[in-house]
């Protein structure tokens, strides 16, 4: 009987060009979903390379206090590791270390790379840097760096290093090391903008993402800027108020548009109910939950155990899988905005945990920066939602069976990708909960 039905359906499709076009549309959409890179994560993870810079000013110029992950600074000529880096092959993979006896050389060479690898320009003119002091620390026992005063103490070369820095030649994973450095830029004034950029990348030393936070301290107030990825395109520091606001809006939008698990969840939410009011409510509820968890992260209210980050990533994958399965059963339309808000809380925790190591409740300008960042998140989600809505509205013009099949194809494709993510992210959770 099933074979007979299948043969009849095939025969009808052969003589029905509209059905063929609908099938092609569904196949292309499913192929696009399958082509999404499954290894990409939307959030900062525990391996993130960080770059935090505090800018302070006096009559002579500007002093920048840097905190940078050492993999960004440990390159020699031709993208090869610096001389103080130890290369080891373990279980078929290459790892990079620094020996305890090479710390002085590492500090001096990394400081020089930091100064030459970051550009400060005023009205198009480059400002020559002068390294004042530097020190290396190991993650896990790093001095605080949330304020300019804390940054001054952390970058003092005379202060003892924090963390397990053995002097007996014991190797330390380069991914666990940070360089704190004070660099002076003469004649840079707080009453005018300057451009800050960098071509530094980790290259072979690390495939972890780069997250940058810049903080400019002027007359008792602090303005904050952030970016994920490289700084090939300069950030304008001390710009007019509206330009500063827009920088954070763009950062929020980029966070959504670069996160495939976010995008897939938005696709499922929109596909479940094409009424514009329902879409706006769900996306806004998601944004509200996302913002709530980021605020909680800034104030240290999220769990800080080693298992928290992999558990959050797994929950994010499970939330996408749940939305896809609801879409398969055609029940997304009835699922409340409150549930979507809770899912947003989970997704926001992924970013918040990654940023917690950089800023805390003592960080400046939290309200302004979070407001503009979350405006960007909302705009990014609404843009994606609008695009998906237009495509599905176009598909809905087909006869009902065709439109239903397209939605089912979207749901099954999203579910398949989410299942892969769940499997990929379950193993780190098991490792974190069952350490060797």
N, C-alpha and C positions, 0 to 999 in steps of 0.2 A: 504493500500500500504506500509506504513512504517513498519507494522508488518511483511509483506511478505519479505521485504528487510532484516529486522533483522533476520528472521528465516533462510534465505539463507546464510547470513554472518555467523551465528552461525554454520550452517551445514558445510560450507567451513572450518571454523576454526577447527572443530572436526576432519576433514580428512586432516588437514595440520599441521604437527608438527612444522614447522618453524613459522607459525602464532601463535601457542600456546607459543613458546619460546619468540617471540617478545612481546606478550601480558604480559607474566610473567615479562619480563625485564621492561616494562613500569610500571607495577603495583608496582614492587619493588622500582623503582626510585621515583614514586609518593609517596609511603609510607615513603621513606627516607625524602623527602621534608616535608611531614606532621609531621614527628617526630622531626623536628627542634624545640627546645624550644622557644616558641613564646615570653616568657617574657624577654629573654636576649637582652640587648642592646649593641651596639658595642662601645659606647662612654662613657666617664666620664659624670656623671650627677651631678645635684645640690646637691645630698646627698653624694657625694664621701667623703670617709675618706682619708685625706691627711697626708703625712709624708714628710716634707722638712727638710734637714739637711745641714748646712754649716760647712765644716771642715776647721779650720785655725790652723797654726803651729807656734811654737816658740822653743827656745832651751830646754824648759822643757818638751814639748810634744805637744799634739793636743787638742784643744778645739772644741767640736761639739755643734753647736747651732741648737736645734731641734724645729720644729713646727709640732705638731701631733694632730689629731682629738681626742678629749677626749674619745669617745667610745672604741678606741684601748687600753686605759690605765685604764679603770674603772672596772676591774675584781677583785673579791675576790677569795677565794679558790673554786675549783670545778667549774670554769666558772660562778660563781654567781656574781651578781653586787656588787661593793664595798660598804662599809657601808654608804657612803655619797650619794649614788644614791637612788632616790625616784622612786618607781615603781607604775604606775597607769594603770588601765584598763579603756579604753575609747572606746565606740562603738564597743565592742568586740575585740579590739586590745590592746596590752600592749605597753606603752610608758615609757621612762626613763627620769628623770629630776635630777637636782642638785639644792638644795635650796641656796639662797643667803647667809644664815648664815653658810653654810657648805663649803664655798669656800676655807677657809684656810686649812681645812682638805683635801679637794679635791686636792689642789695644792701640799701638802706634800706627800700624798699617790700616786698620779699620777706620781710625779717626781721620787719616788722610783721605781715604776713599770716600768717607761721609762728606767731608768738606768739599772735595772736588766733584762729587756726584750729585750735589744739590745746587740749584741755581737760584739766586735772588737777584731780580732785576727791578730797577726803578726807572720808569719812563723809557724802557727799552735798553738801559745801560746796566751791564752786569756789575755786581758788587763783589769785591774780592773777600773771601772768608778768612778768618784767623781762628785756629783751634786754640781754645784756652785751657781745657782740661777734658779728661775722659776716663771712664772706668767701665769694666765689664762685670755683668751680673748673670746669675743663672736663674731661670724660671723656677718658681716654687719658694724662693726667698728673696724677692726683688723689693728694693726700697720703694715707698709710695711715690707716685709721679702725677698726682691729680692737680697740684697747684704749682705756681711758679716757685714758691719757696721750697717745696719738696723737690722740685726738679734741680734747683741750685745745689741742694745737699747731695742728691743722687749722682750728679755729674762731677763732684769733686774728686780729683785723682788721689788726694791724700786720704780720703775716707776708706776704711777697709771694705773689700768687696763683699757682697752679700751672696749667700748660697755656697754650696760645696765646690770650692775652687781649689783642688789639690795642687800642690807644687811638686809632686813626685813623678810627674809624667803620665798620671792617669788620664785617659781620654774622656772628653765630655762631648756629648752630641751637640753639634753646632746649632741645631734647631731649637735647643733649650737655652741659648745664650743671647743676651741683649747687650748692646753698647749704649751707654749714656755719655753724652758729650756736650760741652758748652762751646758754641762757635759765635764769634763776634763779627758783625757786619757794620763797618763804619758808615756814618752819614745817612743811615736809614731812619726816617722820621715817622712818628706815629700819626701825623696829621695828613698823610697821603698814602695811596695804595701802592703795594709792590706785588710782583708776581713771584710765585714760589713753584718750582718744578724739579723733577728728578728723572733721570734715565735709568736709575738703579733697578735691577731685577735680581731675583735669586738664581735664575738660570738652572744649572745642573744641581745646585746645592739643595733646592727645595721646590716642590710643586705646590706648596701651600699658598692660599690667596694672600694678597697684601691689603691691609687696612690702614688708612692714614687719618689721623686726627691732628688738626692744627688749632692752637689757642693763642689769640693775640690779646695781651693784657695792657690796657690803656686807661690811666687815671681811675683805677679802682674797678673798672668794668672789664669783662672778658667776652670776646666774640669767638665762636667755635666754628670750624669748618671740617668737613669729613669727605673722604672719597675711598672707594674700593678699587683695587687694581693699581696700575702704574700711575705715575704723575707726569707722563710725557706732555700732557696738556696742562698748562700751568693753572694753579689756583690763585685767584686775586685775593690778597689779604688786605683788610681794612678798606673794603669798597664801600660805596653808598649803601644805605640800609636795605633798599629793595634788591640790590644785586646780591647781597649776603643772604637774604631770605630765599632768593631763587636758587642759590647754590645748594641749599639744603633740600629744597623741593626737588631738584634734579636728582639728588642722592637718593631720596625716598623712591622716586619713580624708577631709578635704575635698579634698586633693590628688588622691586617686583619684576621688572622686565628681564632681569638676569636670572631669576629663580624659576626653574622649570616646574618644580613642585607647586609653587604658587600659581603659575599660569595654568597648570592642568586642573587645579582645584577651581579656579575661576571659570574655566571651560565647562566643567561639570555643573557648576551652580547656574550658569547662564542657560545651558542646554536643557535644564530641568524645567524651567518656567520662563518663557519668552516675554512675559509682561514686564514692561520697563519699570514699573513701580516695585515689583517683586525683586528684580535684579538689583536696583539701587539699594533697597533695604538690606539685602543679603551682603552685598559688597561693603556697604557702610558698617554693618555689624561686624564683618570680618576686620575692617580697618580699626574699629574701636577696640576689639579684642587684641589686635596686633599692637596698638599703641599702649594699652594697659600693661602688657607684659614687658614692653621696652622700658616704660617708666619703672616698673618693679625691678627690672635688671639694674637700672641706674642707682636705685636705692638699696641694692644688695638683698632684695627680698626673694630671689630665686634660689633654689638649692645649689650648693656649691660642691657637691660630691663628684668624684671622678666619673660616676655613671650617668650624671644628669644630662650631659650633652648628647651622648649616643642614644639615650632614651628619648630625648626630645626629637632627634632626627628620625627615629623609628616611628614615633607618634605622628610626625608630619606625614610620613609615607602612608601610615595606616589611615589618616584622615582623608587623604586623596583616594585611597582604595574604597573607603566607606562611601564617599560622595559618588564614586563611579558605580558602585553596586546599587546605591539608591537610584541612580539614573537608569541602570538596567531594569530595575523593578518599577520605574516610572513613578517614584515617590519623592523625588527632590522637590517638586512643587509644593508639597505639603510640609516640608521640613522647616521648622521655625527659625527666625533670624537669631534667636538666642543661642541655638545650637551652632549656627555659623559663627557667632561671636566667640564661643568657646573654642572653636577650631582656630579662630584668629589668635586667641591667646597662645595656643600651642605653637603656631607658626612664628609668632613674635618672639617666643622664648629662644628660638634658634639664633636670631640676631642678637638678642639681649645678652645671652651667655657669652657670645664672642666679644662683645663690647665691654663686658664687666671688668675685664682685666685692664682696660685702658682708662675708663672713667668710673667714678663712684658718686655717691651722694654729695661729695665735696666738689664735684666738677661744676664749672660755671655755665650760666646761660642755658640751663637745662630746659626751661619752659619754652623759650623761643626756638631753640634748635629742634626740640622734639615736635613742636607744633608744625614747623615748616617741613620737617622730615615726613611726618605723617600726612600732611597735605599732599606731598609727592607720592606717598604710598597710595592714597585714595585716587589721585589722578591717574597713576599707572594702572591700577586695577580697573577703573572706569574705561580707560582707553582700550584695554584688552577686552573687557566685557562688551564694549560697543562693537569692536571688530567681530567677535564671535557671534553677537546678536545679528549683525548684518548678514553674515554667511548663513546662519541657520534660518533666518527669515527668507533668504533667497531659496534655500532648500525646501522650505515649507510651502512654497508655491507649487511644488509637485503634488500629485495625488497622495492621499493619506498614507497608504502603505509604504510609498517611497520615503516620505518624510520620517516615518517611524523607523524605517530601516537605517536611515542616516544617523538618527539619534542613537540607535542601538549600536551602530558601528563606532560612534564616538565613545560611548560608554564602555564597550568592550576593549577598545584600544587603550583608553585611560586606565581601565582596571588591569590590563596586562602590564603596562609600564609600572603601575603602582605595586603590583605583586613583585616585580623585579626589584624595585626599591626596597620593599619590605625585607626581602631575602638578603639584599646587599647590606642593609643597615642592622639586621638582627645579630650578625656575627660580632660587631663591635660591642653591642649591649651585653652579649654573653661573656665576652672577654673582660669587660669592665666589672661585671657582677661576679665573675669567677677568676680572679687574678691568679696567675701561676705562682 
